Amino acid sequence: MVRPAPISPKFRANVAGYSAESARYWLGSSARWGAVTGLTALFILSQVPTIKSSILQKTPVLGWYWKVEEEAK
């Protein structure tokens, strides 16, 4: 009778040395950093007319804040 080895190898799939657990950890962290970076860039660029008209004025809840009333001549 052949007995199985007391220590059997455990195979873990990885890509370029990253396992699914480490990828899940880094994905969450990267998403948070990306969101903060994007919001900071929008805040800094909020006075650029193209950004203001194409992105900020079309925001559903706060779009009214960036709408500019044109002066009548």
C-alpha positions in Angstrom: 0.0 0.0 0.0 1.3 3.4 -1.0 0.9 6.1 1.5 0.6 9.8 0.4 3.4 12.1 1.4 2.8 13.8 4.7 3.5 17.1 3.1 1.9 17.7 -0.2 2.7 20.6 -2.4 0.1 23.4 -2.6 -0.2 25.1 -5.9 -1.0 28.7 -6.0 -1.6 30.5 -9.3 0.3 33.7 -9.7 1.1 36.1 -12.5 4.5 37.8 -12.4 4.9 36.8 -8.7 1.6 38.3 -7.6 -1.1 36.0 -6.1 -4.8 36.7 -6.1 -4.6 37.8 -2.4 -1.9 40.3 -3.0 -3.5 41.6 -6.2 -6.8 42.2 -4.3 -4.9 44.2 -1.6 -3.0 46.3 -4.1 -6.1 46.9 -6.3 -8.1 48.4 -3.4 -5.2 50.6 -2.5 -4.6 51.7 -6.1 -8.3 52.5 -6.5 -8.3 54.8 -3.5 -5.1 56.6 -4.6 -6.5 57.0 -8.1 -9.7 58.5 -6.8 -8.0 61.0 -4.6 -5.6 62.0 -7.4 -8.4 62.4 -9.9 -10.5 64.6 -7.5 -7.4 66.7 -6.8 -6.7 67.2 -10.5 -10.3 68.3 -11.0 -10.1 70.7 -8.2 -6.9 72.2 -9.4 -8.2 72.4 -13.1 -11.7 73.6 -12.2 -11.0 77.1 -13.6 -10.0 75.8 -17.1 -13.0 76.6 -19.3 -13.0 73.2 -21.1 -13.0 71.3 -17.9 -15.7 73.5 -16.4 -18.0 73.2 -19.4 -17.5 69.5 -20.3 -17.1 67.9 -16.9 -18.0 70.0 -13.9 -21.3 71.6 -15.2 -22.6 68.1 -16.2 -22.2 66.7 -12.6 -25.7 65.7 -11.5 -25.8 67.1 -8.0 -23.3 69.9 -7.9 -23.3 71.1 -11.6 -25.2 74.3 -10.7 -22.2 75.5 -8.8 -20.0 75.8 -11.9 -22.7 77.3 -14.3 -21.8 80.8 -15.2 -24.5 83.3 -16.1 -23.5 85.2 -19.2 -23.7 89.0 -18.9 -26.1 90.8 -21.1 -24.5 93.4 -23.3 
